[in-house]
């Protein structure tokens, strides 16, 4: 298991290195998809909570770190050690999701009946934690 910030740094570094820099919005969605995949495999990618915010699932600690970029691409390099078997899970998610329109990922995570939708409830659950079991079972 990694910290959410370490995972975010790995994602940012990979995207920068591969010449596909991502925005904070994209970063948040990719973190969510990675956590969902790990949970579905019986593990956790990171222990930090994911909350239901207006534009989808957000890891607050990571958001605070990168919100200054706004919608601009985050181009930074980091050295983060990720186990190779974890890279085999993480890298395909990053490579698949980073090329999508960020608003398509927002639409996906906002789909009716999915974890974000069940917690956010038209704003009633704004900034509430999305339980890991719900992320695992409802995506």
C-alpha positions as CSV (number, residue, x, y, z in Angstrom):
1,X,0.0,0.0,0.0
2,X,1.1,3.5,-0.8
3,X,0.1,7.0,0.4
4,X,-2.4,8.7,-1.9
5,X,0.2,11.5,-2.4
6,X,2.9,9.0,-3.4
7,X,0.4,7.4,-5.8
8,X,-0.5,10.8,-7.2
9,X,3.2,11.6,-7.7
10,X,3.7,8.4,-9.5
11,X,0.8,9.1,-11.8
12,X,2.0,12.7,-12.5
13,X,5.6,11.5,-13.2
14,X,4.5,8.8,-15.6
15,X,2.2,11.1,-17.5
16,X,4.8,13.9,-17.7
17,X,7.5,11.4,-18.8
18,X,5.2,9.9,-21.4
19,X,4.2,13.4,-22.6
20,X,0.6,13.0,-21.6
21,X,0.4,15.6,-18.7
22,X,-2.9,15.5,-16.8
23,X,-4.9,18.1,-14.9
24,X,-5.9,17.8,-11.2
25,X,-9.4,16.7,-12.3
26,X,-7.9,13.9,-14.3
27,X,-5.6,13.0,-11.5
28,X,-8.5,12.7,-9.1
29,X,-10.4,10.4,-11.4
30,X,-7.3,8.2,-12.1
31,X,-6.7,7.8,-8.4
32,X,-10.3,6.7,-8.0
33,X,-10.1,4.1,-10.7
34,X,-6.8,2.8,-9.3
35,X,-8.3,2.5,-5.8
36,X,-11.4,0.8,-7.2
37,X,-9.2,-1.8,-9.1
38,X,-7.1,-2.5,-6.0
39,X,-10.2,-2.9,-3.8
40,X,-11.8,-5.3,-6.3
41,X,-8.6,-7.3,-6.1
42,X,-8.8,-7.5,-2.3
43,X,-6.2,-4.8,-1.5
44,X,-6.0,-1.0,-1.1
45,X,-3.9,1.3,-3.2
46,X,-3.8,3.9,-0.5
47,X,-5.5,4.4,2.9
48,X,-6.7,7.9,2.5
49,X,-10.5,8.5,2.2
50,X,-12.1,9.5,-1.1
51,X,-14.9,12.0,-0.8
52,X,-17.9,12.8,-3.0
53,X,-17.4,16.3,-4.4
54,X,-19.3,18.2,-7.0
55,X,-17.1,17.0,-9.9
56,X,-16.7,13.5,-8.7
57,X,-14.6,11.5,-6.3
58,X,-11.7,13.4,-4.7
59,X,-8.8,12.6,-2.3
60,X,-8.7,15.9,-0.4
61,X,-5.0,15.7,0.6
62,X,-4.1,15.3,-3.1
63,X,-6.5,17.9,-4.2
64,X,-5.0,20.5,-1.8
65,X,-1.5,19.7,-3.1
66,X,-2.3,20.3,-6.8
67,X,-5.4,22.6,-6.9
68,X,-3.1,25.5,-7.7
69,X,-2.8,24.1,-11.2
70,X,-6.5,24.6,-11.9
71,X,-7.3,23.0,-15.2
72,X,-3.7,23.3,-16.5
73,X,-1.6,20.2,-17.0
74,X,0.6,19.2,-14.1
75,X,4.1,18.7,-15.5
76,X,6.3,17.5,-12.7
77,X,8.9,14.8,-12.2
78,X,9.1,12.6,-9.1
79,X,10.9,9.4,-8.1
80,X,8.4,7.1,-6.5
81,X,9.1,3.4,-5.9
82,X,6.1,1.2,-7.0
83,X,6.4,-2.6,-6.9
84,X,6.4,-4.1,-10.4
85,X,3.3,-6.2,-9.8
86,X,1.5,-3.0,-8.7
87,X,2.8,-1.2,-11.8
88,X,1.1,-4.0,-13.9
89,X,-2.2,-2.9,-12.4
90,X,-1.6,0.9,-12.2
91,X,0.0,1.6,-15.6
92,X,-2.8,0.3,-17.8
93,X,-5.3,2.3,-15.9
94,X,-3.2,5.5,-16.2
95,X,-2.6,4.9,-19.9
96,X,-6.3,4.2,-20.7
97,X,-7.8,7.0,-18.6
98,X,-5.3,9.9,-19.3
99,X,-6.3,10.1,-23.0
100,X,-10.0,10.4,-22.2
101,X,-11.8,13.8,-22.0
102,X,-11.8,14.6,-18.3
103,X,-15.5,15.4,-18.5
104,X,-16.2,11.9,-19.8
105,X,-14.6,10.5,-16.6
106,X,-16.7,12.9,-14.6
107,X,-19.8,11.5,-16.4
108,X,-18.7,7.9,-15.8
109,X,-18.1,8.4,-12.1
110,X,-21.4,10.3,-11.8
111,X,-23.5,7.5,-13.4
112,X,-26.7,6.6,-11.6
113,X,-26.2,3.9,-9.1
114,X,-22.4,4.2,-8.8
115,X,-20.6,4.9,-5.5
116,X,-20.3,8.7,-6.0
117,X,-24.0,9.1,-7.0
118,X,-25.1,7.1,-4.0
119,X,-23.2,9.3,-1.6
120,X,-23.4,12.7,-3.3
121,X,-27.2,12.6,-3.7
122,X,-27.6,15.9,-5.7
123,X,-25.3,17.7,-3.2
124,X,-26.8,16.4,0.1
125,X,-23.6,14.3,0.5
126,X,-21.1,16.9,-0.7
127,X,-17.7,16.2,0.8
128,X,-18.9,13.0,2.5
129,X,-16.6,10.0,2.5
130,X,-17.4,7.3,-0.1
131,X,-17.0,4.0,1.8
132,X,-14.4,1.6,0.3
133,X,-16.9,-1.2,0.2
134,X,-19.2,1.0,-2.0
135,X,-16.3,1.9,-4.3
136,X,-15.5,-1.9,-4.6
137,X,-19.0,-3.0,-5.2
138,X,-20.6,-0.1,-7.2
139,X,-17.5,1.5,-8.8
